[in-house]
Amino acid sequence: MSSLSPDPIRLDGPRSRGEELCHIVTSDEPDVALCGKEVTGWPWNPPWPICVVCADLAQGAGLV
């Protein structure tokens, strides 16, 4: 029988693997993604899938 230890508790950044999305921020508010997600302490430009809400908002605002 093997014992599985839970993922360590994260104090900042994504709290679970389901939250590992690359959010888009602006220079005016680098700690808040376009979708409204607080991203303080998250890595810059992670190799995760792009948040579709951020992508849609960026495209609508002409940021990309």
N, C-alpha and C positions, 0 to 999 in steps of 0.2 A: 504494500500500500504506500503510495507516495503522498506527501503532504504538499498542498499548494498554498503558498502564502499570497495574501491579497496584494494588489498594487499598493505602493506606498501612498499615503495621503499627501496630496499636493496642496501647498499653501497659496501658490499663485500659478497662473497659466491654466491650461485645460485640466479639469479634475478627472476626466475619464477619456478613454480613447475615442469615444463617440464625439467628443468636443474638439478633437484635433482637426481644426479647419484653419486654413490660411485666410485671415480676415484682412480687409482693406481699410487702411486708416488714412487720414489727411495730416498734413503738417500742423494744422490748427489744433487738432485733437488727436495726438498720437496714441493715447491710452483708451480711446473709444472707437470701435469699428463703425463703419458706415451703417451696419445693421443694428447698432446700438449696444453690442456686446462689449463689456469691459474687458480689455485685453492687456491691462497692466501686468508686466512680468512675463508676458508670452514672448517666445523667441521671434526675432525679426525674420521674415521671409522663410518660414519653415517649409519643408517638402511635403506638405499636406494638401489635400484637395481644396480648391478655392470655395469659400462660402458663396453660395449662389445668390443670396440676398445682397451681400456686399457687391458682387459682380454686377447684378442688375442695377443697383443704385449708382454704382460708378459709371456704368454705361449711360444711364439716364441723365447723369449730371455732366457728361462729357469728360470724365476723368481718364477714360481709357480709349 
